[in-house]
């Protein structure tokens, strides 16, 4: 697990760090920070993000501003230094290394999809030809999470969030192939709107990588509207 490229769980002397924190702030490190998170973990991450050791020397190297940030719940200096996409990328990197180290991905919108796909892999290995059927998909996912002893909390044990995977799991690879062939055939039949049709298919395919697009009202509306729009003039 890393912060700003620095390993989090190296150079850690917890008793020394806790004593130094209490001496500087008058507060126990075992409490919560301003965001309700473990103050101990926030301090460890913040020191790591600065490239400091997690010991007394590291704590005393913090500025008063750094101490206030830790107390308020800011876990990494990247949250202060970075903005926009760079800041989001830093969060995703931390969540990924946390997951690789065996951490719980629950609530992490990007990384928990790896756990979804791990459950999907388990189902696919056992139902590779015809799938489990659309009506049994939810039950199959819950059984898969139990079988692989997933770290996801029950509230986050969802389906694949990938339309391609969902189609394969529910109806098998033949059905997925037919759907893809139909999409290409639809585009091939458009004459004056060929470019718009390819653009629509690209956007639809992209959305299907991270969502079950065709199983939501918004996704079905989007797909139905644009399929009708680009397919209204067929090659004669």
C-alpha positions as CSV (number, residue, x, y, z in Angstrom):
1,X,0.0,0.0,0.0
2,X,1.5,3.3,-1.0
3,X,1.0,7.1,-0.6
4,X,2.6,9.4,-3.2
5,X,4.8,6.4,-4.2
6,X,6.0,5.7,-0.7
7,X,5.2,2.4,1.1
8,X,2.8,2.9,4.0
9,X,3.8,-0.1,6.1
10,X,7.6,0.4,6.2
11,X,9.5,2.2,9.0
12,X,6.7,2.1,11.5
13,X,7.3,2.4,15.3
14,X,3.8,2.7,16.6
15,X,4.4,3.2,20.3
16,X,7.0,5.9,19.6
17,X,4.7,7.6,17.1
18,X,1.7,7.5,19.5
19,X,3.7,9.0,22.3
20,X,5.1,11.8,20.1
21,X,1.6,12.6,18.8
22,X,0.2,12.8,22.3
23,X,3.1,15.0,23.4
24,X,2.4,17.4,20.5
25,X,-1.3,17.5,20.5
26,X,-2.4,16.4,24.0
27,X,-4.7,13.9,22.4
28,X,-4.6,10.1,22.2
29,X,-3.8,8.7,18.8
30,X,-6.3,5.9,19.4
31,X,-9.2,8.3,18.8
32,X,-11.1,9.4,15.7
33,X,-10.1,12.3,13.4
34,X,-12.4,15.0,12.2
35,X,-13.9,12.8,9.5
36,X,-14.7,9.9,11.9
37,X,-11.8,7.9,10.6
38,X,-9.0,6.2,12.7
39,X,-6.6,9.0,13.6
40,X,-3.8,6.4,13.8
41,X,-4.3,5.4,10.2
42,X,-4.7,9.0,9.0
43,X,-1.4,9.9,10.6
44,X,0.4,6.8,9.2
45,X,-0.9,7.7,5.7
46,X,-0.1,11.3,6.0
47,X,3.5,10.7,7.2
48,X,3.9,8.2,4.3
49,X,2.7,10.8,1.8
50,X,5.5,13.1,2.9
51,X,8.1,10.3,2.8
52,X,8.6,10.4,6.6
53,X,9.1,7.5,8.9
54,X,6.1,6.6,11.2
55,X,7.9,7.3,14.4
56,X,8.7,10.2,16.8
57,X,11.1,11.8,14.4
58,X,8.4,11.8,11.7
59,X,5.8,13.3,14.0
60,X,8.1,16.1,15.2
61,X,9.0,16.8,11.5
62,X,5.3,17.8,10.8
63,X,4.4,21.4,10.7
64,X,1.6,22.8,12.8
65,X,-0.5,23.0,9.6
66,X,0.2,19.3,8.9
67,X,-0.9,18.4,12.5
68,X,-4.2,20.3,12.0
69,X,-4.7,18.5,8.7
70,X,-4.3,15.1,10.3
71,X,-6.6,16.0,13.1
72,X,-9.2,17.2,10.6
73,X,-9.0,13.9,8.7
74,X,-6.9,14.7,5.7
75,X,-5.0,11.4,5.1
76,X,-2.5,12.4,2.5
77,X,-0.7,15.6,1.4
78,X,-1.9,14.8,-2.1
79,X,-5.4,16.0,-1.1
80,X,-3.9,19.4,-0.6
81,X,-1.4,19.5,-3.5
82,X,-3.5,17.9,-6.2
83,X,-6.7,18.9,-7.9
84,X,-9.2,17.4,-10.4
85,X,-8.2,14.3,-12.2
86,X,-4.8,14.0,-10.6
87,X,-6.3,14.1,-7.1
88,X,-8.9,11.4,-8.2
89,X,-6.1,9.3,-9.7
90,X,-4.2,9.4,-6.4
91,X,-7.3,8.1,-4.5
92,X,-7.7,5.3,-7.0
93,X,-4.1,4.3,-6.7
94,X,-4.4,4.1,-2.9
95,X,-7.6,2.1,-3.1
96,X,-5.9,-0.3,-5.6
97,X,-2.8,-0.9,-3.4
98,X,-5.1,-1.3,-0.4
99,X,-7.1,-4.0,-2.3
100,X,-3.9,-5.8,-3.4
101,X,-2.7,-5.8,0.2
102,X,-5.9,-7.6,1.3
103,X,-7.9,-4.5,2.3
104,X,-11.7,-4.2,2.1
105,X,-12.7,-2.6,-1.2
106,X,-16.3,-1.9,0.0
107,X,-17.5,1.6,-1.0
108,X,-14.6,2.3,-3.4
109,X,-16.5,2.7,-6.6
110,X,-13.7,1.8,-9.0
111,X,-11.8,-0.9,-7.0
112,X,-14.8,-2.8,-5.8
113,X,-15.5,-3.6,-9.4
114,X,-12.5,-5.9,-9.3
115,X,-14.3,-7.8,-6.5
116,X,-17.4,-7.9,-8.7
117,X,-15.4,-9.4,-11.6
118,X,-13.7,-11.9,-9.3
119,X,-17.2,-13.3,-8.4
120,X,-18.1,-13.2,-12.1
121,X,-15.0,-15.2,-12.9
122,X,-16.1,-17.8,-10.3
123,X,-19.6,-18.1,-11.9
124,X,-18.2,-18.2,-15.5
125,X,-15.8,-21.0,-14.7
126,X,-18.7,-23.2,-13.7
127,X,-21.3,-22.1,-16.3
128,X,-19.1,-21.2,-19.4
129,X,-21.4,-22.5,-22.1
130,X,-25.0,-21.5,-21.5
131,X,-24.8,-19.3,-18.5
132,X,-27.0,-19.4,-15.4
133,X,-30.1,-17.8,-16.8
134,X,-31.3,-14.3,-16.3
135,X,-33.5,-15.2,-13.3
136,X,-30.7,-16.9,-11.4
137,X,-28.0,-14.3,-11.8
138,X,-28.5,-12.5,-8.5
139,X,-28.5,-15.8,-6.5
140,X,-25.4,-17.0,-8.4
141,X,-23.5,-13.8,-7.5
142,X,-24.4,-14.1,-3.8
143,X,-23.4,-17.8,-3.8
144,X,-20.1,-16.8,-5.5
145,X,-19.3,-14.2,-2.9
146,X,-19.8,-16.7,-0.2
147,X,-17.7,-19.3,-2.0
148,X,-14.7,-17.1,-2.6
149,X,-15.0,-15.5,0.9
150,X,-15.2,-12.0,-0.6
151,X,-14.2,-9.1,1.7
152,X,-17.0,-7.0,0.3
153,X,-19.6,-6.1,2.9
154,X,-23.1,-7.6,2.1
155,X,-24.5,-4.2,1.1
156,X,-21.8,-4.0,-1.7
157,X,-22.1,-7.5,-3.0
158,X,-23.6,-6.5,-6.4
159,X,-23.6,-7.8,-9.9
160,X,-20.8,-7.5,-12.5
161,X,-21.3,-3.8,-13.4
162,X,-20.2,-4.9,-16.9
163,X,-22.8,-5.5,-19.5
164,X,-20.6,-7.9,-21.5
165,X,-19.9,-10.0,-18.5
166,X,-23.6,-10.0,-17.4
167,X,-24.7,-11.2,-20.8
168,X,-22.2,-14.0,-20.8
169,X,-23.0,-15.1,-17.3
170,X,-26.8,-15.0,-17.8
171,X,-27.1,-16.3,-21.4
172,X,-23.7,-17.7,-22.5
173,X,-21.1,-16.5,-25.1
174,X,-23.4,-17.4,-28.0
175,X,-26.0,-14.8,-26.9
176,X,-23.2,-12.2,-26.4
177,X,-21.9,-12.9,-29.9
178,X,-25.3,-12.5,-31.4
179,X,-25.9,-9.2,-29.7
180,X,-22.5,-7.9,-30.9
181,X,-23.2,-9.1,-34.5
182,X,-26.6,-7.4,-34.4
183,X,-25.0,-4.1,-33.3
184,X,-22.5,-4.2,-36.2
185,X,-25.2,-5.2,-38.7
186,X,-27.3,-2.2,-37.5
187,X,-24.5,0.1,-38.2
188,X,-23.8,-1.5,-41.6
189,X,-27.3,-0.9,-42.7
190,X,-27.1,2.9,-42.2
191,X,-26.4,5.0,-45.2
192,X,-26.4,8.8,-44.5
193,X,-25.7,8.4,-40.8
194,X,-22.9,5.9,-40.8
195,X,-20.5,8.1,-38.7
196,X,-23.2,8.8,-36.1
197,X,-24.0,5.1,-35.9
198,X,-20.4,4.1,-35.2
199,X,-20.1,6.9,-32.6
200,X,-23.3,5.6,-30.8
201,X,-22.0,2.0,-30.8
202,X,-18.6,3.2,-29.4
203,X,-20.3,5.1,-26.6
204,X,-22.6,2.2,-25.8
205,X,-19.7,-0.3,-25.8
206,X,-17.7,2.0,-23.5
207,X,-20.6,2.4,-21.0
208,X,-21.0,-1.4,-21.0
209,X,-17.5,-1.8,-19.7
210,X,-18.3,-0.3,-16.2
211,X,-22.1,-0.6,-16.0
212,X,-25.0,-3.0,-16.7
213,X,-26.2,-0.4,-19.2
214,X,-29.1,-2.3,-20.7
215,X,-30.4,-3.2,-17.3
216,X,-31.1,0.4,-16.2
217,X,-33.9,2.6,-17.4
218,X,-31.5,5.3,-18.5
219,X,-29.4,2.8,-20.4
220,X,-32.3,1.2,-22.2
221,X,-33.7,4.6,-23.1
222,X,-30.4,5.8,-24.5
223,X,-29.8,2.6,-26.5
224,X,-33.4,2.4,-27.8
225,X,-33.5,6.1,-28.9
226,X,-30.2,6.1,-30.8
227,X,-30.8,2.7,-32.4
228,X,-34.0,4.0,-33.8
229,X,-32.4,7.3,-34.8
230,X,-29.5,5.8,-36.7
231,X,-31.4,2.8,-38.2
232,X,-34.3,4.7,-39.7
233,X,-32.8,4.7,-43.2
234,X,-31.8,1.2,-44.3
235,X,-29.6,0.4,-47.3
236,X,-31.9,-0.8,-50.0
